[in-house]
Amino acid sequence: MPQMVWYAPLVAVEGRKVGYTRAASYAGGAAGDAWQRTGENGAFYGTFSF
């Protein structure tokens, strides 16, 4: 299910598509515990504005 979307983006995205993420990580601190994820369709891309 490579294009399955299980969650919504943080902001409305026009023409939203799912993107493949080679590596994503957070070193920890103010926003929670450290984490790392690799090799999955874990990103959105498209057009947005504030």
C-alpha distance matrix in Angstrom:
0.0 3.8 5.7 5.4 9.1 10.7 14.1 16.5 18.3 21.8 23.5 22.8 21.2 22.0 19.5 16.7 13.9 11.4 12.9 12.6 15.2 17.4 19.3 20.0 22.8 25.6 28.9 29.9 32.9 33.4 29.8 29.0 28.3 27.0 23.4 21.3 17.7 16.7 14.0 11.0 9.6 12.4 14.5 15.4 17.9 20.2 23.8 25.4 29.0 31.2
3.8 0.0 3.8 5.7 8.8 11.1 13.8 15.7 16.8 20.3 21.8 21.2 19.2 20.0 17.4 14.6 11.3 8.5 9.4 9.0 11.9 14.2 16.5 17.4 20.5 23.5 26.9 28.2 31.2 31.8 28.3 27.8 27.1 25.5 21.9 19.5 15.8 14.3 11.4 8.4 6.6 9.9 11.7 12.7 14.9 17.4 21.1 23.0 26.7 29.0
5.7 3.8 0.0 3.8 6.4 9.6 11.9 13.2 14.3 18.0 19.1 18.0 15.9 16.5 13.9 11.2 8.3 6.2 8.5 9.6 12.8 15.7 17.8 18.2 21.3 24.0 27.6 28.7 31.4 31.5 28.0 27.9 27.7 26.4 22.9 20.9 17.4 16.3 13.8 10.5 7.4 9.9 10.7 10.6 12.6 14.6 18.2 20.1 23.8 26.2
5.4 5.7 3.8 0.0 3.8 6.4 9.3 11.3 13.3 17.0 18.4 17.5 16.2 17.2 15.2 12.3 10.2 8.1 10.9 11.9 14.4 17.5 19.0 18.7 21.4 23.7 27.3 27.9 30.5 30.4 26.7 26.4 26.4 25.6 22.2 20.7 17.3 17.0 15.1 11.4 8.7 10.2 11.5 11.5 14.3 16.2 19.4 20.7 24.2 26.2
9.1 8.8 6.4 3.8 0.0 3.8 5.7 7.5 9.7 13.3 14.8 14.2 13.4 15.0 13.7 10.4 9.3 7.5 10.6 12.3 14.1 17.6 18.5 17.5 19.9 21.7 25.4 25.7 28.0 27.6 23.8 23.8 24.2 23.7 20.7 19.6 16.7 17.1 15.8 12.1 9.0 9.1 9.8 9.4 12.5 14.3 17.2 18.0 21.3 23.0
10.7 11.1 9.6 6.4 3.8 0.0 3.8 7.1 10.0 12.9 15.2 15.2 15.2 17.4 16.8 13.3 12.7 10.6 13.2 14.4 15.4 18.7 18.9 17.5 19.3 20.7 24.2 24.0 26.2 25.7 21.9 21.6 22.0 21.9 19.0 18.6 16.0 17.1 16.5 12.8 10.6 9.8 11.2 11.5 15.0 17.0 19.6 19.7 22.6 23.8
14.1 13.8 11.9 9.3 5.7 3.8 0.0 3.8 6.8 9.3 11.7 12.2 12.8 15.5 15.6 12.2 12.4 10.9 13.4 15.1 15.6 19.1 18.9 16.8 18.3 19.1 22.7 22.3 24.0 23.1 19.4 19.5 20.5 20.7 18.3 18.3 16.2 17.8 17.8 14.2 11.8 9.9 10.4 10.2 13.6 15.4 17.5 17.0 19.6 20.4
16.5 15.7 13.2 11.3 7.5 7.1 3.8 0.0 3.8 6.5 8.2 8.4 9.4 12.3 13.1 9.9 11.2 10.8 13.4 15.9 16.4 20.1 20.0 17.7 19.3 19.8 23.5 23.0 24.5 23.2 19.5 20.4 21.9 22.1 20.0 20.0 18.2 19.7 19.7 16.3 13.4 11.3 10.4 9.0 11.8 12.8 14.4 13.6 16.0 16.8
18.3 16.8 14.3 13.3 9.7 10.0 6.8 3.8 0.0 3.8 5.4 6.6 7.2 10.7 12.0 8.8 10.4 10.2 12.2 14.8 15.0 18.6 18.3 15.9 17.5 17.9 21.6 21.4 22.7 21.3 17.9 19.3 21.0 20.9 19.0 19.0 17.5 18.8 19.1 16.1 13.2 10.7 8.7 6.9 9.3 10.4 11.6 10.5 12.9 13.8
21.8 20.3 18.0 17.0 13.3 12.9 9.3 6.5 3.8 0.0 3.8 7.0 8.7 12.5 14.6 11.9 13.9 13.7 15.1 17.5 17.0 20.4 19.5 16.5 17.4 17.1 20.4 19.8 20.6 18.7 15.5 17.4 19.7 20.0 18.8 19.4 18.6 20.4 21.3 18.6 16.2 13.1 11.2 9.8 11.6 12.4 12.7 10.6 11.9 11.8
23.5 21.8 19.1 18.4 14.8 15.2 11.7 8.2 5.4 3.8 0.0 3.8 6.2 9.8 12.5 10.7 13.5 14.4 16.1 19.0 19.0 22.4 21.9 19.2 20.4 20.2 23.5 23.1 23.6 21.6 18.6 20.9 23.2 23.5 22.3 22.6 21.7 23.1 23.6 21.0 18.2 15.5 12.9 10.5 11.2 10.8 10.2 7.5 8.6 8.7
22.8 21.2 18.0 17.5 14.2 15.2 12.2 8.4 6.6 7.0 3.8 0.0 3.8 6.7 9.7 8.6 12.0 13.8 16.0 19.4 20.0 23.7 23.7 21.4 23.1 23.3 26.7 26.5 27.2 25.3 22.2 24.4 26.6 26.7 25.1 25.1 23.7 24.8 24.7 21.8 18.6 16.6 13.9 10.7 10.9 9.5 8.7 6.6 8.5 9.6
21.2 19.2 15.9 16.2 13.4 15.2 12.8 9.4 7.2 8.7 6.2 3.8 0.0 3.8 6.4 5.4 8.9 11.2 13.2 16.8 17.9 21.5 22.0 20.2 22.4 23.1 26.7 27.0 28.1 26.6 23.5 25.5 27.4 26.9 25.1 24.5 22.8 23.2 22.8 20.0 16.6 15.1 12.0 8.4 7.7 5.8 5.5 5.0 8.3 10.8
22.0 20.0 16.5 17.2 15.0 17.4 15.5 12.3 10.7 12.5 9.8 6.7 3.8 0.0 3.8 5.4 9.0 12.3 14.4 18.2 19.8 23.3 24.3 23.0 25.5 26.5 30.1 30.6 31.7 30.3 27.3 29.3 31.0 30.4 28.4 27.6 25.6 25.6 24.7 21.9 18.3 17.5 14.4 10.6 9.0 5.8 5.1 6.2 9.4 12.5
19.5 17.4 13.9 15.2 13.7 16.8 15.6 13.1 12.0 14.6 12.5 9.7 6.4 3.8 0.0 3.8 6.5 10.2 12.5 16.2 18.4 21.9 23.4 22.6 25.5 27.0 30.7 31.5 33.1 32.0 28.9 30.5 31.9 30.9 28.6 27.3 24.9 24.4 23.0 20.2 16.6 16.5 13.6 9.9 8.2 5.4 6.7 9.2 12.7 16.0
16.7 14.6 11.2 12.3 10.4 13.3 12.2 9.9 8.8 11.9 10.7 8.6 5.4 5.4 3.8 0.0 3.8 6.9 9.5 13.3 15.3 18.9 20.2 19.3 22.2 23.7 27.4 28.2 30.0 29.0 25.8 27.2 28.3 27.4 25.0 23.7 21.2 21.0 19.7 16.8 13.1 12.8 10.1 6.4 5.8 4.8 7.5 9.4 13.1 16.0
13.9 11.3 8.3 10.2 9.3 12.7 12.4 11.2 10.4 13.9 13.5 12.0 8.9 9.0 6.5 3.8 0.0 3.8 6.4 10.1 12.7 16.1 17.9 17.6 20.8 22.9 26.7 27.8 29.9 29.5 26.2 27.2 27.9 26.6 23.8 22.0 19.2 18.4 16.7 13.9 10.2 10.7 8.4 5.6 5.5 6.4 10.0 12.4 16.2 19.1
11.4 8.5 6.2 8.1 7.5 10.6 10.9 10.8 10.2 13.7 14.4 13.8 11.2 12.3 10.2 6.9 3.8 0.0 3.8 7.0 9.6 13.1 14.9 14.7 18.0 20.3 24.1 25.3 27.7 27.6 24.3 24.9 25.2 23.7 20.6 18.7 15.7 14.9 13.1 10.2 6.4 7.3 5.8 4.7 6.5 9.0 12.7 14.6 18.3 20.8
12.9 9.4 8.5 10.9 10.6 13.2 13.4 13.4 12.2 15.1 16.1 16.0 13.2 14.4 12.5 9.5 6.4 3.8 0.0 3.8 6.4 9.7 11.8 12.2 15.8 18.5 22.1 23.8 26.5 26.8 23.7 24.2 24.2 22.2 19.1 16.8 13.8 12.4 10.6 8.5 5.5 6.5 4.9 5.5 6.6 9.9 13.6 15.6 19.1 21.7
12.6 9.0 9.6 11.9 12.3 14.4 15.1 15.9 14.8 17.5 19.0 19.4 16.8 18.2 16.2 13.3 10.1 7.0 3.8 0.0 3.8 6.5 9.2 10.5 14.2 17.4 20.8 22.8 25.8 26.7 23.7 23.8 23.2 20.8 17.5 14.6 11.4 9.3 7.0 5.6 4.2 6.2 6.4 8.7 10.0 13.5 17.1 19.0 22.3 24.7
15.2 11.9 12.8 14.4 14.1 15.4 15.6 16.4 15.0 17.0 19.0 20.0 17.9 19.8 18.4 15.3 12.7 9.6 6.4 3.8 0.0 3.8 5.5 6.8 10.6 13.9 17.1 19.4 22.5 23.5 20.8 20.9 20.0 17.4 14.3 11.3 8.4 6.5 5.8 5.5 5.8 5.8 6.3 9.6 11.2 14.9 18.1 19.5 22.4 24.4
17.4 14.2 15.7 17.5 17.6 18.7 19.1 20.1 18.6 20.4 22.4 23.7 21.5 23.3 21.9 18.9 16.1 13.1 9.7 6.5 3.8 0.0 3.8 7.0 10.4 14.1 16.7 19.5 22.8 24.5 22.1 21.9 20.5 17.4 14.3 10.8 8.4 5.4 4.9 7.0 8.8 9.2 10.1 13.3 14.5 18.2 21.3 22.7 25.5 27.4
19.3 16.5 17.8 19.0 18.5 18.9 18.9 20.0 18.3 19.5 21.9 23.7 22.0 24.3 23.4 20.2 17.9 14.9 11.8 9.2 5.5 3.8 0.0 3.8 6.8 10.5 12.9 15.8 19.2 21.0 18.8 18.5 17.0 13.8 10.9 7.5 6.0 4.3 6.5 8.4 10.5 9.5 10.5 14.1 15.6 19.3 22.1 23.0 25.3 26.8
20.0 17.4 18.2 18.7 17.5 17.5 16.8 17.7 15.9 16.5 19.2 21.4 20.2 23.0 22.6 19.3 17.6 14.7 12.2 10.5 6.8 7.0 3.8 0.0 3.8 7.2 10.3 12.7 15.9 17.4 15.1 15.0 13.9 11.0 8.4 5.8 5.4 6.2 9.0 9.6 10.9 8.6 9.4 12.9 14.8 18.4 20.9 21.1 23.2 24.2
22.8 20.5 21.3 21.4 19.9 19.3 18.3 19.3 17.5 17.4 20.4 23.1 22.4 25.5 25.5 22.2 20.8 18.0 15.8 14.2 10.6 10.4 6.8 3.8 0.0 3.8 6.6 9.1 12.4 14.4 12.4 12.0 10.6 7.5 5.5 4.2 6.3 8.4 11.9 12.6 14.2 11.5 12.5 15.8 17.8 21.2 23.3 23.1 24.7 25.2
25.6 23.5 24.0 23.7 21.7 20.7 19.1 19.8 17.9 17.1 20.2 23.3 23.1 26.5 27.0 23.7 22.9 20.3 18.5 17.4 13.9 14.1 10.5 7.2 3.8 0.0 3.8 5.6 8.7 10.6 9.0 8.8 7.9 5.2 5.4 6.5 9.4 12.1 15.5 15.9 17.1 14.0 14.6 17.5 19.5 22.7 24.3 23.4 24.6 24.5
28.9 26.9 27.6 27.3 25.4 24.2 22.7 23.5 21.6 20.4 23.5 26.7 26.7 30.1 30.7 27.4 26.7 24.1 22.1 20.8 17.1 16.7 12.9 10.3 6.6 3.8 0.0 3.8 6.9 9.9 9.6 9.0 7.5 4.7 6.8 8.4 11.9 14.5 18.2 19.0 20.6 17.7 18.4 21.2 23.1 26.2 27.6 26.7 27.5 27.2
29.9 28.2 28.7 27.9 25.7 24.0 22.3 23.0 21.4 19.8 23.1 26.5 27.0 30.6 31.5 28.2 27.8 25.3 23.8 22.8 19.4 19.5 15.8 12.7 9.1 5.6 3.8 0.0 3.7 6.8 6.7 5.6 4.7 4.0 7.4 10.3 13.7 16.8 20.5 20.8 22.1 18.9 19.6 22.3 24.4 27.3 28.5 27.2 27.8 27.0
32.9 31.2 31.4 30.5 28.0 26.2 24.0 24.5 22.7 20.6 23.6 27.2 28.1 31.7 33.1 30.0 29.9 27.7 26.5 25.8 22.5 22.8 19.2 15.9 12.4 8.7 6.9 3.7 0.0 3.8 5.7 5.7 6.6 7.5 10.9 14.0 17.3 20.4 24.0 24.1 25.1 21.7 22.1 24.3 26.3 28.9 29.7 27.9 28.0 26.7
33.4 31.8 31.5 30.4 27.6 25.7 23.1 23.2 21.3 18.7 21.6 25.3 26.6 30.3 32.0 29.0 29.5 27.6 26.8 26.7 23.5 24.5 21.0 17.4 14.4 10.6 9.9 6.8 3.8 0.0 3.8 5.8 8.5 10.2 13.1 16.2 19.1 22.3 25.7 25.3 25.8 22.2 22.2 23.9 25.8 28.0 28.4 26.2 25.9 24.3
29.8 28.3 28.0 26.7 23.8 21.9 19.4 19.5 17.9 15.5 18.6 22.2 23.5 27.3 28.9 25.8 26.2 24.3 23.7 23.7 20.8 22.1 18.8 15.1 12.4 9.0 9.6 6.7 5.7 3.8 0.0 3.8 7.2 9.0 11.1 14.1 16.5 19.9 23.0 22.3 22.5 18.8 18.9 20.7 22.8 25.1 25.7 23.6 23.8 22.4
29.0 27.8 27.9 26.4 23.8 21.6 19.5 20.4 19.3 17.4 20.9 24.4 25.5 29.3 30.5 27.2 27.2 24.9 24.2 23.8 20.9 21.9 18.5 15.0 12.0 8.8 9.0 5.6 5.7 5.8 3.8 0.0 3.8 6.7 9.0 12.6 15.2 18.8 22.1 21.5 22.3 18.8 19.6 21.8 24.3 27.0 28.0 26.2 26.7 25.6
28.3 27.1 27.7 26.4 24.2 22.0 20.5 21.9 21.0 19.7 23.2 26.6 27.4 31.0 31.9 28.3 27.9 25.2 24.2 23.2 20.0 20.5 17.0 13.9 10.6 7.9 7.5 4.7 6.6 8.5 7.2 3.8 0.0 3.8 6.5 10.3 13.3 16.9 20.4 20.3 21.6 18.5 19.9 22.6 25.2 28.2 29.7 28.3 29.1 28.3
27.0 25.5 26.4 25.6 23.7 21.9 20.7 22.1 20.9 20.0 23.5 26.7 26.9 30.4 30.9 27.4 26.6 23.7 22.2 20.8 17.4 17.4 13.8 11.0 7.5 5.2 4.7 4.0 7.5 10.2 9.0 6.7 3.8 0.0 3.8 7.2 10.7 14.0 17.6 18.0 19.8 16.8 18.3 21.3 23.8 27.0 28.7 27.7 28.8 28.4
23.4 21.9 22.9 22.2 20.7 19.0 18.3 20.0 19.0 18.8 22.3 25.1 25.1 28.4 28.6 25.0 23.8 20.6 19.1 17.5 14.3 14.3 10.9 8.4 5.5 5.4 6.8 7.4 10.9 13.1 11.1 9.0 6.5 3.8 0.0 3.8 7.0 10.4 14.0 14.3 16.3 13.5 15.4 18.7 21.4 24.9 27.0 26.4 27.9 28.0
21.3 19.5 20.9 20.7 19.6 18.6 18.3 20.0 19.0 19.4 22.6 25.1 24.5 27.6 27.3 23.7 22.0 18.7 16.8 14.6 11.3 10.8 7.5 5.8 4.2 6.5 8.4 10.3 14.0 16.2 14.1 12.6 10.3 7.2 3.8 0.0 3.8 6.8 10.5 11.5 13.8 11.6 13.7 17.3 19.9 23.5 25.9 25.9 27.8 28.3
17.7 15.8 17.4 17.3 16.7 16.0 16.2 18.2 17.5 18.6 21.7 23.7 22.8 25.6 24.9 21.2 19.2 15.7 13.8 11.4 8.4 8.4 6.0 5.4 6.3 9.4 11.9 13.7 17.3 19.1 16.5 15.2 13.3 10.7 7.0 3.8 0.0 3.8 7.1 7.7 10.3 8.6 11.3 15.1 17.8 21.5 24.3 24.6 27.0 28.0
16.7 14.3 16.3 17.0 17.1 17.1 17.8 19.7 18.8 20.4 23.1 24.8 23.2 25.6 24.4 21.0 18.4 14.9 12.4 9.3 6.5 5.4 4.3 6.2 8.4 12.1 14.5 16.8 20.4 22.3 19.9 18.8 16.9 14.0 10.4 6.8 3.8 0.0 3.8 5.9 9.1 8.8 11.3 15.0 17.3 21.1 24.2 25.0 27.7 29.1
14.0 11.4 13.8 15.1 15.8 16.5 17.8 19.7 19.1 21.3 23.6 24.7 22.8 24.7 23.0 19.7 16.7 13.1 10.6 7.0 5.8 4.9 6.5 9.0 11.9 15.5 18.2 20.5 24.0 25.7 23.0 22.1 20.4 17.6 14.0 10.5 7.1 3.8 0.0 3.8 7.2 8.5 10.9 14.4 16.5 20.1 23.6 25.0 27.9 29.8
11.0 8.4 10.5 11.4 12.1 12.8 14.2 16.3 16.1 18.6 21.0 21.8 20.0 21.9 20.2 16.8 13.9 10.2 8.5 5.6 5.5 7.0 8.4 9.6 12.6 15.9 19.0 20.8 24.1 25.3 22.3 21.5 20.3 18.0 14.3 11.5 7.7 5.9 3.8 0.0 3.8 5.5 8.5 11.8 14.3 17.9 21.4 22.7 25.9 27.7
9.6 6.6 7.4 8.7 9.0 10.6 11.8 13.4 13.2 16.2 18.2 18.6 16.6 18.3 16.6 13.1 10.2 6.4 5.5 4.2 5.8 8.8 10.5 10.9 14.2 17.1 20.6 22.1 25.1 25.8 22.5 22.3 21.6 19.8 16.3 13.8 10.3 9.1 7.2 3.8 0.0 3.8 6.0 8.6 11.2 14.6 18.2 19.6 23.0 25.0
12.4 9.9 9.9 10.2 9.1 9.8 9.9 11.3 10.7 13.1 15.5 16.6 15.1 17.5 16.5 12.8 10.7 7.3 6.5 6.2 5.8 9.2 9.5 8.6 11.5 14.0 17.7 18.9 21.7 22.2 18.8 18.8 18.5 16.8 13.5 11.6 8.6 8.8 8.5 5.5 3.8 0.0 3.8 7.2 10.4 13.9 17.1 17.9 20.9 22.5
14.5 11.7 10.7 11.5 9.8 11.2 10.4 10.4 8.7 11.2 12.9 13.9 12.0 14.4 13.6 10.1 8.4 5.8 4.9 6.4 6.3 10.1 10.5 9.4 12.5 14.6 18.4 19.6 22.1 22.2 18.9 19.6 19.9 18.3 15.4 13.7 11.3 11.3 10.9 8.5 6.0 3.8 0.0 3.8 6.7 10.4 13.4 14.3 17.4 19.2
15.4 12.7 10.6 11.5 9.4 11.5 10.2 9.0 6.9 9.8 10.5 10.7 8.4 10.6 9.9 6.4 5.6 4.7 5.5 8.7 9.6 13.3 14.1 12.9 15.8 17.5 21.2 22.3 24.3 23.9 20.7 21.8 22.6 21.3 18.7 17.3 15.1 15.0 14.4 11.8 8.6 7.2 3.8 0.0 3.8 6.9 10.0 11.1 14.5 16.7
17.9 14.9 12.6 14.3 12.5 15.0 13.6 11.8 9.3 11.6 11.2 10.9 7.7 9.0 8.2 5.8 5.5 6.5 6.6 10.0 11.2 14.5 15.6 14.8 17.8 19.5 23.1 24.4 26.3 25.8 22.8 24.3 25.2 23.8 21.4 19.9 17.8 17.3 16.5 14.3 11.2 10.4 6.7 3.8 0.0 3.8 7.1 9.1 12.6 15.5
20.2 17.4 14.6 16.2 14.3 17.0 15.4 12.8 10.4 12.4 10.8 9.5 5.8 5.8 5.4 4.8 6.4 9.0 9.9 13.5 14.9 18.2 19.3 18.4 21.2 22.7 26.2 27.3 28.9 28.0 25.1 27.0 28.2 27.0 24.9 23.5 21.5 21.1 20.1 17.9 14.6 13.9 10.4 6.9 3.8 0.0 3.8 6.7 10.4 13.7
23.8 21.1 18.2 19.4 17.2 19.6 17.5 14.4 11.6 12.7 10.2 8.7 5.5 5.1 6.7 7.5 10.0 12.7 13.6 17.1 18.1 21.3 22.1 20.9 23.3 24.3 27.6 28.5 29.7 28.4 25.7 28.0 29.7 28.7 27.0 25.9 24.3 24.2 23.6 21.4 18.2 17.1 13.4 10.0 7.1 3.8 0.0 3.8 7.1 10.8
25.4 23.0 20.1 20.7 18.0 19.7 17.0 13.6 10.5 10.6 7.5 6.6 5.0 6.2 9.2 9.4 12.4 14.6 15.6 19.0 19.5 22.7 23.0 21.1 23.1 23.4 26.7 27.2 27.9 26.2 23.6 26.2 28.3 27.7 26.4 25.9 24.6 25.0 25.0 22.7 19.6 17.9 14.3 11.1 9.1 6.7 3.8 0.0 3.8 7.1
29.0 26.7 23.8 24.2 21.3 22.6 19.6 16.0 12.9 11.9 8.6 8.5 8.3 9.4 12.7 13.1 16.2 18.3 19.1 22.3 22.4 25.5 25.3 23.2 24.7 24.6 27.5 27.8 28.0 25.9 23.8 26.7 29.1 28.8 27.9 27.8 27.0 27.7 27.9 25.9 23.0 20.9 17.4 14.5 12.6 10.4 7.1 3.8 0.0 3.8
31.2 29.0 26.2 26.2 23.0 23.8 20.4 16.8 13.8 11.8 8.7 9.6 10.8 12.5 16.0 16.0 19.1 20.8 21.7 24.7 24.4 27.4 26.8 24.2 25.2 24.5 27.2 27.0 26.7 24.3 22.4 25.6 28.3 28.4 28.0 28.3 28.0 29.1 29.8 27.7 25.0 22.5 19.2 16.7 15.5 13.7 10.8 7.1 3.8 0.0
